Amino acid sequence: MKHASLILSIIAIAAVAVFGTLTLTRKDVRTSSATSPNDSTVVTAAKGDIVYIQLDRILQEYDMANDLRSVVETKVQNIQAEIDRRGKKLENDVNDFQEKLNKGLMTRSVAEVQGQKLQQQQDEFNNYANLKNNEIMEEQTVMMNQLADAIKTYLDKYNEEKQYAMILTNQAGTPVITGDPGLDITDEVLAGLNEEYVKNKSKKND
């Protein structure tokens, strides 16, 4: 079961409302990193710049996201399998009841009693399915919150050193429709996130 559409919404970006769709360029290219028309060197972001990360890539390549997604998907599959099993049993009971009723194999009074029992089974199944669907949503929400907290915590610490004016999260071309590649810090952030995650994972296993 895929949950990418949910996972990709984990971080509320205030900049979306403020800036809409942006085109990011470097207006103050520094002499030490300036490029000529024939020079393929990429201008790198510097202190005070507005930079961005590609959220889609981070959620696909961040080890913590993949580990959490695997755990949640396993739980969801197990829950769905149990819902399907109970639903199939109820369906078989209903079909069996209908077949006996059509063949005249039970009296009206017996049919009424069994019909009431089937209705009760249906209500219980619906309650169970709703409960488990809520449990699935809760699992997904917790996972998204964990990812959002980990990414935000890392970026806060990361930017203490970099001191960028703003770090935007770009998803499917919003809010950044195009930008100077030098302002895309996804690779560096991904490397840092994964390095920190591996270290924290090792500490927990010690």
N, C-alpha and C positions, 0 to 999 in steps of 0.2 A: 504494500500500500504506500502510495507516494504522498508526502506531506509538504512538498516544496512550496506550494502556494501559500500554506500557513507559515512555514518557517521564514519565508522571504519577507514577512511583515513584522518581524520581531522588534525592529527598532523604529520608534516614532521619530521622524525627522522634521524638526521645527523649520528647518531651512526650506523645505518644500513649499510651505505656505508663504514664506517670506520672499523667496527668490523665484518660485515657479520653476521653469526650465532654464538652465543656465548654460552659457558658453564660457568656459574658463580659459583665460589666456594669461601669459605673463607680460605685464605692462612694463615691468622694471627689470629687464634682463640684465644681469650683472656682467661686467666686462670679462671676468674670469671664466664665465660659462657661456658667453655669447656664441651664436652660431651664424655662419654665413650661408647663403643659398646652396653652396656646394658641400656644406659640412653636415653630416648626419648625426652629430652629437646631440643627445637629448638634454635639454635644460632641466636641471634638477630643482626640486622645490627647496625653498629656503625659509628661514624664520620670517614670520609675518605673512606668508602666503596662505591663500585659501586652497586646500588640497581635497582630494576625495579618495574613497576606497570603493571598489566594486563589490557590493554586498552579495550579489549572486555568487561570485567566485569564492568569497570567504566562506559562505555557508556550504559550498560544495567541497572545498579543499581544507577547511579547518578540521583537524583531527577530532576535536571535542564534539563538533557538530555531527560528524559521521558516527562517532561512538554512541552519542545520545540517540541519534536517529535510529541506529540499529537496535538499541534496547527498547525504545518506544514501539518500533515497528513489530518486534517480537511480541510485546505485550498486546498490541492491537490485534495481531493475527490470532493469538490465543483467545482473546475475548470474542472476536468475530466468529471463530470456529465453534465456540460454545453457544453463541447466539444462533448460529446456523443449525447446530445439532438439535437444540430445543425447538426451533422453528420447524424443522423437518419432522420431529416427533409429533408436534401438534398437528401438522398438516396430515400426517398418516392417520392420527386418531380421528380427525374430522372426516377424512375420506372413508375410513372404515365404518364410522357411524352412518354416513350418507348411504353407503352401499347396503348396509343391513336395513336401513329405513326403506330404501327403494325396493328391496326384496321382500319386505313385510316380515322380517325376522324378529321384530320386537313389538311389543304392545305400545299403545299411545302413552300410557303412564310411564313405562320404562324409557321411552324415547324422550319424554319431557325431562325426566331426571338426568339422563345422560346428556341431553342438550344443555341443561343448566351447568353440569360439570364441565362440559367443553367450553362454555362461555366463561366460566371461572378460570379455566386453564388459559384461555385467550387473554383475559385481563392480567393474569399473573405473568404471562409471557411478555405482554406489552410493557408492564412495569419493569420487568427484568431488563428488557432490551433498552428502555429509556435510561435506566440506571447505569447500564454498561456503556451506553453511548456518551453519557455525561462523564463517566470515568475516562473514556478515551479522550474527550475534549480536555479534561483536567490534566491528563498525562502530557498532551501536546502543549498545553499552556505552560506547565511547569518547565518543560524542555525549552520552550521559546524564551521564558524568563531567565533560565540558567544561561543560555547563549547570549542573550542581550546583556546580562550583568557581566559576564566574562569579557565580552568585547568592549563594553563601555569602561570597565575597570582598567583593562589593558590600555585603551586609547588615552584615558586620563593620565596614566603614568607615562606612556609613550610621549605625550605632548608636553610633559613637563620639561623634557630635554629638547624636543624639536621646536616648541613654541610657535606652531602654526596659528594663524589668526582664526582658522575654522577648518574642521575636518567634516566633510560631507559624506554621506553614504549614498552611493549611486546604485539604482536598481532599474534595469530595463530602460536606461536612458532618462531617468528622472531622479533628481532634478538636473543632472548634468547631461545635456544632449550631446555635447562634444567638449573636449578639453585638451589642453596641452598634456602630452604623455608624461612630461616631467612633473606634473601635479598629481599624477596617479600613484599613490603610495601603497597600492594593494599588495604587491610582492613583499615589500618590507614588513608590512603589518602582518601578513600571513605567516611569514617566517618567524616573527616574534611571538605571535599567538601560539603557533605549534611548538616552538621551543619551550615556552613557559608551560604549556599544557603537559608536555612530556616530563618536564622537571617536577611539576606538581603530582603527576601520576606516579612517578618514581618514589617520591616522598611518601605517598599513601601506601605504597606496596612494601616500603621498608619496615 
